[in-house]
Amino acid sequence: MGQETSEGVGTNVFVGEFDRSVDGNGRLALPTTFRDDLGSRCYVTANPEGYIAVTTEENFDLMAENLLAEVRAGTRPASAQRDFGRTSQLVTIDKQSRITLDETTRKHAGIRPGAQAVIVGALSELQVWRPSRYATVNTEHVEIEPTRPWDDEDDDDDDHDDDHDDGDLT
């Protein structure tokens, strides 16, 4: 399982994108590749951005500790602590790697029983999205910094000297 690092983020890394169905009972099959990282239980949180966050117990504990420290320091309101606790729940992962999403959590993410969901690895958590919402956030993506202009973009292949050694900087 994940361990704490100096930045306060667990070592579990979740990557990839997976299409899944939510069955009539609200059960969602998680990618089996993450079963060892998640163990037999995990936390599910209704994220304010409109998706469901799935994280390990260790990562959840670290997030809760960080939030409590921010509330104590006065940088976050007490309501943040209450909201985080209210919108989170500890769930069991069954032998088929499924979790059950309650009605309130599913409604938050716009996911109905029998509908599709997209599970996205977002490094420290899995994000469960309604496919149309996920498509929207992907098209709305705005880069914070512009793409770096490389000096070699205007170079012609004819001007390139294959015999030039860039490795010797002396």
C-alpha positions in Angstrom: 0.0 0.0 0.0 1.0 3.6 -0.4 3.4 5.3 2.0 3.6 9.0 3.0 6.2 11.1 1.1 7.6 14.4 2.2 5.0 16.2 0.1 2.1 14.5 1.9 1.0 12.4 -1.1 0.9 8.7 -1.1 3.1 6.7 -3.4 0.2 4.9 -5.2 -0.1 6.2 -8.8 -3.2 5.6 -10.8 -3.0 6.0 -14.6 -5.1 5.1 -17.6 -8.7 5.5 -18.8 -11.3 2.9 -18.6 -14.9 2.6 -19.8 -17.2 0.8 -17.4 -20.9 0.2 -16.8 -22.7 0.9 -13.5 -25.1 -2.0 -12.9 -28.7 -1.7 -11.7 -27.5 -1.9 -8.0 -25.1 1.0 -8.4 -22.0 -1.2 -8.5 -19.0 -0.1 -10.5 -16.1 -2.5 -11.4 -12.8 -0.9 -10.8 -9.8 -1.8 -13.0 -8.4 -5.0 -11.5 -4.8 -3.6 -11.9 -5.6 -1.2 -9.0 -6.9 -3.9 -6.6 -3.6 -4.3 -4.9 -3.1 -0.6 -4.4 -6.7 -0.1 -3.1 -6.8 -3.1 -0.9 -10.3 -4.3 0.3 -11.6 -0.8 1.1 -11.3 2.7 -0.3 -12.7 6.1 0.1 -15.3 7.6 -2.3 -15.7 11.4 -2.3 -18.2 13.5 -4.3 -15.7 16.0 -5.8 -17.1 19.6 -6.3 -15.9 19.5 -9.9 -18.7 17.0 -10.7 -16.9 13.6 -10.5 -16.5 10.9 -7.9 -13.0 10.6 -6.5 -11.8 7.1 -5.4 -8.6 6.9 -3.3 -6.8 4.7 -0.9 -7.3 4.9 2.8 -3.8 6.2 3.2 -4.2 9.0 0.6 -7.6 9.9 2.2 -6.0 10.1 5.6 -3.3 12.4 4.3 -5.8 14.7 2.6 -7.9 14.8 5.8 -4.8 15.7 7.9 -3.8 18.4 5.4 -7.3 19.9 5.5 -7.5 19.8 9.3 -4.2 21.7 9.4 -5.5 24.3 7.0 -8.6 24.8 9.1 -6.6 25.1 12.3 -4.3 27.6 10.6 -7.3 29.6 9.5 -6.5 29.3 5.7 -9.7 27.2 5.1 -13.1 27.6 6.8 -14.5 25.0 9.1 -17.2 24.3 6.6 -14.5 22.8 4.3 -13.8 20.1 7.0 -17.6 19.4 7.3 -18.1 19.3 3.5 -15.2 16.9 3.0 -16.5 14.5 5.7 -20.1 14.8 4.5 -19.3 14.0 0.9 -17.0 11.1 1.6 -17.6 7.5 2.6 -15.5 4.4 3.2 -16.6 1.6 0.9 -15.7 -2.1 0.6 -14.3 -3.5 -2.7 -15.8 -6.9 -3.4 -14.0 -10.0 -4.9 -15.0 -8.8 -8.4 -13.2 -5.4 -7.7 -16.6 -3.6 -7.5 -17.6 -0.8 -5.3 -21.2 0.3 -4.6 -21.9 4.0 -5.3 -24.9 5.2 -3.2 -27.6 7.2 -4.9 -26.5 10.6 -3.6 -23.0 10.1 -4.8 -24.2 8.8 -8.2 -26.5 11.8 -8.6 -23.7 14.2 -7.8 -21.8 12.8 -10.7 -24.8 12.5 -13.0 -24.4 8.7 -13.2 -27.5 6.5 -13.3 -27.7 2.8 -12.6 -27.3 0.9 -15.9 -25.4 3.8 -17.4 -21.8 4.1 -18.6 -19.0 5.7 -16.6 -15.4 6.6 -17.4 -12.7 5.9 -14.8 -9.7 8.1 -15.2 -6.4 7.6 -13.4 -5.4 11.0 -12.0 -2.2 9.9 -10.2 -3.2 10.1 -6.6 -6.9 9.1 -7.2 -9.2 7.5 -9.6 -11.9 9.8 -11.0 -15.3 8.4 -12.0 -17.0 10.6 -14.6 -20.3 10.6 -16.5 -18.9 10.3 -20.1 -20.5 13.6 -21.3 -19.0 15.5 -18.4 -15.6 14.0 -19.0 -15.8 14.9 -22.7 -16.7 18.5 -21.7 -13.8 19.0 -19.2 -11.4 17.6 -21.8 -12.5 20.1 -24.4 -12.4 23.0 -21.9 -8.8 22.2 -20.9 -6.8 25.3 -21.0 -3.0 25.2 -20.5 -1.7 27.3 -17.7 1.5 28.0 -19.5 2.0 28.4 -23.2 3.9 25.7 -25.0 7.6 26.3 -24.8 9.0 27.6 -28.1 12.0 25.5 -29.1 14.9 27.2 -30.9 15.2 24.3 -33.3 11.6 24.6 -34.7 12.8 26.8 -37.6 15.9 24.8 -38.4 16.0 23.2 -41.9 17.3 19.7 -42.3 19.8 21.1 -44.9 21.4 23.4 -42.3 21.9 20.7 -39.8 25.5 19.7 -39.4 25.6 16.0 -38.5 29.3 16.2 -37.6 28.7 18.9 -35.0 29.1 17.6 -31.4 26.8 19.5 -29.0 28.0 17.4 -26.1 31.3 19.3 -25.6 30.5 22.6 -24.0 34.1 23.6 -23.1 
